[in-house]
Amino acid sequence: MFLTFFLLLISIGAAFVIVPKLLHVDEVLIPEDLAGMEYSEVYEALTALGLTVEKETMLHEEIPEDHVVRTNPEGGRTVKVNSIITVYVSEGKEKIEMVEVTETDKEQARRTLIRLGFKEENIEEVPKESDSIENLIIEQLPLPGEKIVPEETVVILTYSIPMKFSLENLHGLTRLEAIERLNNLGLNIDVKEEYSDRIPEDHVIDQKPARETIVQKGTTVTVIVSLGPEPEPPPEPINTVIVAPVPLSPEDEMAGIEYPVIITYRDSNVSEHTLFVERNISKLTEFRVPVTINPGDKAEVIRYIAGEQYGDPIILTYEEALANQ
């Protein structure tokens, strides 16, 4: 009986010693200053302590993406091993989808981006030769739809500039051939004309810029086209003098008799006979009548003595006047 009671006491004492040890769970201290660290580093540190990590993401205006904002429980707290620690990780600032600015003018695209919060100094413009309209945005980075933070994002806008090429030789082409070729290249055309004894009419004499000059779409090319040989200048009017002698008989001259004389004329400037001079003479007198004769025309002088026409009209044709020059 006594032995039984003694064994019972020993069993009860052992229970008080062994059972607490079996029920005991270790505790660990959550490190402080986890905020701001990279999530991967925090994860390794907590799991090394025997803690279970659950990740939650959240927006944050200051802490960078994939860095820890806080933990729950907070750092500095003691928790049991295998406890669940929630780690709140920053997604960074709120993101928006990148807008599409291709197929718009580069100045308009820049204004659009600035209005959406992109920094002007973060907008880079890169020219690229293209058949597209000049200054049109043809490529962009980031691509449309990508998630970005406007004020932190560098945008690269590639815009179109005219393609450059070597100007071909237009010499000897017809006017229409030269115009068609330049139009097909997107070049502007300025046609000028010159006489040439060497290049046939309506063919290209020269071009500016010269052949093999590097030009781009929209450049103005001056094409000089032949008018053929320069024509002879048209004949000009001739200004000359018709000499109209009015003689008297020797007897009348000796007697000093005076006769009234009238001289009239017609030329290319005067269509009807017009009085040139009316006077008395007492001896042989030559009247010099100035006239103008156009090509194909003639001038005419008529003499009158005492009211009667003297002799035939004096006629001078253009050809005769030209031969007398």
C-alpha positions as a Python dict, from the first residue, in 0.01 Angstrom:
ca = {
    (1, 'M'): (0, 0, 0),
    (2, 'F'): (270, 240, 96),
    (3, 'L'): (467, 141, -209),
    (4, 'T'): (174, 217, -437),
    (5, 'F'): (122, 562, -284),
    (6, 'F'): (491, 638, -326),
    (7, 'L'): (487, 546, -694),
    (8, 'L'): (181, 767, -748),
    (9, 'L'): (358, 1064, -598),
    (10, 'I'): (658, 1005, -822),
    (11, 'S'): (431, 992, -1133),
    (12, 'I'): (259, 1317, -1041),
    (13, 'G'): (590, 1493, -992),
    (14, 'A'): (722, 1372, -1324),
    (15, 'A'): (412, 1502, -1500),
    (16, 'F'): (473, 1848, -1361),
    (17, 'V'): (823, 1840, -1501),
    (18, 'I'): (777, 1666, -1841),
    (19, 'V'): (439, 1795, -1966),
    (20, 'P'): (533, 2171, -1968),
    (21, 'K'): (841, 2086, -2169),
    (22, 'L'): (629, 1899, -2422),
    (23, 'L'): (382, 2189, -2450),
    (24, 'H'): (644, 2468, -2473),
    (25, 'V'): (675, 2660, -2812),
    (26, 'D'): (978, 2881, -2892),
    (27, 'E'): (931, 3253, -2952),
    (28, 'V'): (1122, 3483, -3185),
    (29, 'L'): (1163, 3861, -3215),
    (30, 'I'): (1043, 4021, -3538),
    (31, 'P'): (1329, 4238, -3663),
    (32, 'E'): (1279, 4613, -3664),
    (33, 'D'): (1358, 4846, -3954),
    (34, 'L'): (1219, 4610, -4217),
    (35, 'A'): (1033, 4897, -4383),
    (36, 'G'): (1213, 5012, -4698),
    (37, 'M'): (1402, 4685, -4748),
    (38, 'E'): (1358, 4473, -5059),
    (39, 'Y'): (1088, 4213, -5014),
    (40, 'S'): (1321, 3925, -5106),
    (41, 'E'): (1558, 4017, -4822),
    (42, 'V'): (1274, 4047, -4570),
    (43, 'Y'): (1129, 3715, -4682),
    (44, 'E'): (1459, 3536, -4630),
    (45, 'A'): (1509, 3696, -4288),
    (46, 'L'): (1162, 3603, -4158),
    (47, 'T'): (1154, 3249, -4293),
    (48, 'A'): (1498, 3194, -4140),
    (49, 'L'): (1335, 3270, -3804),
    (50, 'G'): (1077, 3001, -3868),
    (51, 'L'): (798, 3241, -3952),
    (52, 'T'): (541, 3200, -4228),
    (53, 'V'): (526, 3498, -4462),
    (54, 'E'): (216, 3619, -4641),
    (55, 'K'): (262, 3893, -4901),
    (56, 'E'): (17, 4177, -4954),
    (57, 'T'): (72, 4456, -5207),
    (58, 'M'): (-32, 4817, -5181),
    (59, 'L'): (24, 5149, -5356),
    (60, 'H'): (269, 5387, -5195),
    (61, 'E'): (381, 5731, -5307),
    (62, 'E'): (727, 5716, -5147),
    (63, 'I'): (848, 5357, -5100),
    (64, 'P'): (976, 5203, -5426),
    (65, 'E'): (815, 4905, -5591),
    (66, 'D'): (897, 4562, -5438),
    (67, 'H'): (1014, 4722, -5113),
    (68, 'V'): (848, 4658, -4775),
    (69, 'V'): (605, 4916, -4638),
    (70, 'R'): (532, 4746, -4302),
    (71, 'T'): (463, 4410, -4134),
    (72, 'N'): (183, 4278, -3921),
    (73, 'P'): (275, 4217, -3642),
    (74, 'E'): (517, 4508, -3645),
    (75, 'G'): (890, 4481, -3604),
    (76, 'G'): (1008, 4456, -3243),
    (77, 'R'): (723, 4227, -3140),
    (78, 'T'): (783, 3875, -3006),
    (79, 'V'): (584, 3599, -3171),
    (80, 'K'): (584, 3224, -3163),
    (81, 'V'): (772, 3022, -3424),
    (82, 'N'): (556, 2936, -3729),
    (83, 'S'): (342, 3243, -3673),
    (84, 'I'): (205, 3408, -3988),
    (85, 'I'): (362, 3745, -4061),
    (86, 'T'): (187, 3962, -4321),
    (87, 'V'): (436, 4168, -4519),
    (88, 'Y'): (292, 4467, -4705),
    (89, 'V'): (494, 4533, -5020),
    (90, 'S'): (487, 4855, -5221),
    (91, 'E'): (359, 4852, -5578),
    (92, 'G'): (505, 5197, -5610),
    (93, 'K'): (301, 5493, -5718),
    (94, 'E'): (-29, 5445, -5890),
    (95, 'K'): (21, 5337, -6250),
    (96, 'I'): (-178, 5422, -6557),
    (97, 'E'): (-183, 5265, -6901),
    (98, 'M'): (53, 5431, -7144),
    (99, 'V'): (-146, 5633, -7395),
    (100, 'E'): (-94, 5592, -7769),
    (101, 'V'): (47, 5898, -7942),
    (102, 'T'): (156, 5743, -8272),
    (103, 'E'): (4, 5891, -8588),
    (104, 'T'): (-7, 6236, -8423),
    (105, 'D'): (212, 6540, -8474),
    (106, 'K'): (513, 6539, -8240),
    (107, 'E'): (424, 6875, -8086),
    (108, 'Q'): (70, 6760, -8020),
    (109, 'A'): (203, 6434, -7871),
    (110, 'R'): (436, 6627, -7640),
    (111, 'R'): (152, 6850, -7518),
    (112, 'T'): (-67, 6543, -7455),
    (113, 'L'): (200, 6372, -7245),
    (114, 'I'): (276, 6680, -7037),
    (115, 'R'): (-94, 6724, -6969),
    (116, 'L'): (-105, 6364, -6838),
    (117, 'G'): (178, 6429, -6591),
    (118, 'F'): (488, 6328, -6785),
    (119, 'K'): (789, 6551, -6722),
    (120, 'E'): (896, 6752, -7023),
    (121, 'E'): (1263, 6669, -6967),
    (122, 'N'): (1174, 6296, -6979),
    (123, 'I'): (1028, 6320, -7328),
    (124, 'E'): (1293, 6235, -7586),
    (125, 'E'): (1237, 6290, -7958),
    (126, 'V'): (1427, 6082, -8216),
    (127, 'P'): (1409, 6159, -8591),
    (128, 'K'): (1378, 5877, -8843),
    (129, 'E'): (1356, 5891, -9223),
    (130, 'S'): (1015, 5776, -9339),
    (131, 'D'): (757, 5808, -9615),
    (132, 'S'): (508, 5926, -9350),
    (133, 'I'): (402, 6286, -9305),
    (134, 'E'): (686, 6498, -9169),
    (135, 'N'): (696, 6528, -8785),
    (136, 'L'): (442, 6246, -8741),
    (137, 'I'): (506, 6009, -8447),
    (138, 'I'): (573, 5666, -8599),
    (139, 'E'): (707, 5477, -8293),
    (140, 'Q'): (686, 5518, -7916),
    (141, 'L'): (832, 5368, -7598),
    (142, 'P'): (677, 5263, -7365),
    (143, 'L'): (426, 5087, -7586),
    (144, 'P'): (56, 5175, -7556),
    (145, 'G'): (-112, 4990, -7269),
    (146, 'E'): (201, 4937, -7060),
    (147, 'K'): (155, 5023, -6691),
    (148, 'I'): (367, 5324, -6602),
    (149, 'V'): (401, 5610, -6353),
    (150, 'P'): (393, 5924, -6569),
    (151, 'E'): (626, 6144, -6365),
    (152, 'E'): (888, 5867, -6342),
    (153, 'T'): (874, 5742, -6700),
    (154, 'V'): (1112, 5834, -6983),
    (155, 'V'): (921, 5845, -7312),
    (156, 'I'): (1096, 5803, -7646),
    (157, 'L'): (904, 5941, -7943),
    (158, 'T'): (1031, 5855, -8290),
    (159, 'Y'): (905, 6102, -8550),
    (160, 'S'): (917, 6103, -8927),
    (161, 'I'): (1154, 6316, -9130),
    (162, 'P'): (1168, 6318, -9512),
    (163, 'M'): (1379, 6048, -9672),
    (164, 'K'): (1701, 6173, -9833),
    (165, 'F'): (1818, 6053, -10171),
    (166, 'S'): (2041, 6148, -10463),
    (167, 'L'): (1875, 6365, -10727),
    (168, 'E'): (1877, 6200, -11069),
    (169, 'N'): (1991, 6357, -11395),
    (170, 'L'): (1702, 6529, -11577),
    (171, 'H'): (1902, 6666, -11870),
    (172, 'G'): (1749, 6583, -12208),
    (173, 'L'): (1413, 6469, -12069),
    (174, 'T'): (1097, 6630, -12197),
    (175, 'R'): (916, 6875, -11974),
    (176, 'L'): (642, 6620, -11893),
    (177, 'E'): (892, 6339, -11821),
    (178, 'A'): (1086, 6557, -11577),
    (179, 'I'): (770, 6674, -11400),
    (180, 'E'): (640, 6318, -11366),
    (181, 'R'): (966, 6188, -11218),
    (182, 'L'): (993, 6471, -10966),
    (183, 'N'): (628, 6432, -10863),
    (184, 'N'): (682, 6060, -10801),
    (185, 'L'): (971, 6146, -10568),
    (186, 'G'): (762, 6393, -10369),
    (187, 'L'): (965, 6692, -10488),
    (188, 'N'): (831, 7038, -10570),
    (189, 'I'): (891, 7170, -10922),
    (190, 'D'): (969, 7518, -11050),
    (191, 'V'): (980, 7529, -11433),
    (192, 'K'): (1168, 7808, -11609),
    (193, 'E'): (1218, 7853, -11983),
    (194, 'E'): (1518, 7966, -12188),
    (195, 'Y'): (1612, 7977, -12555),
    (196, 'S'): (1870, 7722, -12668),
    (197, 'D'): (2037, 7652, -13002),
    (198, 'R'): (2160, 7317, -12867),
    (199, 'I'): (1867, 7155, -12680),
    (200, 'P'): (1541, 7080, -12868),
    (201, 'E'): (1230, 7269, -12772),
    (202, 'D'): (1045, 7146, -12458),
    (203, 'H'): (1346, 6942, -12336),
    (204, 'V'): (1541, 7001, -12015),
    (205, 'I'): (1849, 7222, -12048),
    (206, 'D'): (1955, 7233, -11683),
    (207, 'Q'): (1840, 7165, -11327),
    (208, 'K'): (1900, 7314, -10984),
    (209, 'P'): (2008, 7148, -10756),
    (210, 'A'): (2245, 6959, -10984),
    (211, 'R'): (2224, 6584, -11037),
    (212, 'E'): (2350, 6361, -10753),
    (213, 'T'): (2277, 6634, -10500),
    (214, 'I'): (2133, 6486, -10178),
    (215, 'V'): (1776, 6612, -10139),
    (216, 'Q'): (1471, 6518, -9937),
    (217, 'K'): (1099, 6499, -9998),
    (218, 'G'): (953, 6848, -10034),
    (219, 'T'): (1269, 7001, -10184),
    (220, 'T'): (1203, 7241, -10473),
    (221, 'V'): (1385, 7151, -10794),
    (222, 'T'): (1415, 7418, -11063),
    (223, 'V'): (1393, 7270, -11414),
    (224, 'I'): (1506, 7488, -11706),
    (225, 'V'): (1328, 7392, -12027),
    (226, 'S'): (1433, 7484, -12381),
    (227, 'L'): (1221, 7716, -12596),
    (228, 'G'): (1430, 7615, -12897),
    (229, 'P'): (1649, 7862, -13092),
    (230, 'E'): (1588, 8226, -13015),
    (231, 'P'): (1384, 8378, -13301),
    (232, 'E'): (1513, 8668, -13502),
    (233, 'P'): (1400, 8996, -13354),
    (234, 'P'): (1106, 9147, -13544),
    (235, 'P'): (1200, 9427, -13783),
    (236, 'E'): (1168, 9770, -13634),
    (237, 'P'): (1023, 10087, -13791),
    (238, 'I'): (1266, 10302, -13987),
    (239, 'N'): (1287, 10674, -13933),
    (240, 'T'): (1421, 10842, -14248),
    (241, 'V'): (1383, 11147, -14472),
    (242, 'I'): (1225, 11182, -14815),
    (243, 'V'): (1385, 11455, -15024),
    (244, 'A'): (1121, 11636, -15231),
    (245, 'P'): (1275, 11880, -15486),
    (246, 'V'): (1052, 12156, -15629),
    (247, 'P'): (1221, 12311, -15938),
    (248, 'L'): (1137, 12637, -16122),
    (249, 'S'): (1222, 12731, -16480),
    (250, 'P'): (1541, 12927, -16535),
    (251, 'E'): (1337, 13214, -16677),
    (252, 'D'): (1119, 13234, -16368),
    (253, 'E'): (1422, 13218, -16145),
    (254, 'M'): (1590, 13498, -16345),
    (255, 'A'): (1273, 13702, -16320),
    (256, 'G'): (1248, 13634, -15946),
    (257, 'I'): (891, 13513, -15975),
    (258, 'E'): (759, 13344, -15661),
    (259, 'Y'): (532, 13041, -15663),
    (260, 'P'): (325, 12911, -15373),
    (261, 'V'): (429, 12556, -15281),
    (262, 'I'): (251, 12297, -15064),
    (263, 'I'): (410, 11971, -14948),
    (264, 'T'): (199, 11694, -14794),
    (265, 'Y'): (299, 11348, -14669),
    (266, 'R'): (167, 11019, -14537),
    (267, 'D'): (362, 10751, -14342),
    (268, 'S'): (308, 10475, -14089),
    (269, 'N'): (220, 10726, -13819),
    (270, 'V'): (-9, 10941, -14033),
    (271, 'S'): (-276, 10755, -14229),
    (272, 'E'): (-407, 11051, -14430),
    (273, 'H'): (-202, 11306, -14625),
    (274, 'T'): (-100, 11583, -14391),
    (275, 'L'): (45, 11924, -14459),
    (276, 'F'): (417, 11938, -14411),
    (277, 'V'): (495, 12287, -14539),
    (278, 'E'): (325, 12573, -14725),
    (279, 'R'): (545, 12858, -14851),
    (280, 'N'): (654, 13065, -15154),
    (281, 'I'): (972, 12986, -15341),
    (282, 'S'): (1159, 13173, -15615),
    (283, 'K'): (1422, 12914, -15697),
    (284, 'L'): (1481, 12540, -15691),
    (285, 'T'): (1413, 12419, -15338),
    (286, 'E'): (1454, 12071, -15182),
    (287, 'F'): (1223, 11989, -14896),
    (288, 'R'): (1339, 11721, -14649),
    (289, 'V'): (1032, 11544, -14513),
    (290, 'P'): (1093, 11320, -14206),
    (291, 'V'): (885, 11000, -14215),
    (292, 'T'): (844, 10673, -14020),
    (293, 'I'): (793, 10351, -14213),
    (294, 'N'): (687, 10022, -14054),
    (295, 'P'): (779, 9684, -14206),
    (296, 'G'): (562, 9620, -14510),
    (297, 'D'): (446, 9981, -14527),
    (298, 'K'): (552, 10286, -14728),
    (299, 'A'): (567, 10666, -14705),
    (300, 'E'): (445, 10910, -14968),
    (301, 'V'): (509, 11279, -15042),
    (302, 'I'): (304, 11495, -15285),
    (303, 'R'): (421, 11837, -15417),
    (304, 'Y'): (190, 12117, -15524),
    (305, 'I'): (296, 12430, -15717),
    (306, 'A'): (41, 12711, -15753),
    (307, 'G'): (-233, 12470, -15658),
    (308, 'E'): (-142, 12206, -15912),
    (309, 'Q'): (21, 11868, -15825),
    (310, 'Y'): (375, 11861, -15949),
    (311, 'G'): (493, 11528, -16083),
    (312, 'D'): (408, 11190, -15936),
    (313, 'P'): (397, 11125, -15563),
    (314, 'I'): (736, 11035, -15420),
    (315, 'I'): (699, 10688, -15267),
    (316, 'L'): (951, 10517, -15037),
    (317, 'T'): (890, 10155, -14932),
    (318, 'Y'): (1023, 9992, -14616),
    (319, 'E'): (1255, 9771, -14819),
    (320, 'E'): (1398, 10071, -15008),
    (321, 'A'): (1450, 10262, -14685),
    (322, 'L'): (1620, 9957, -14529),
    (323, 'A'): (1850, 9924, -14831),
    (324, 'N'): (1947, 10292, -14810),
    (325, 'Q'): (2057, 10271, -14445),
}
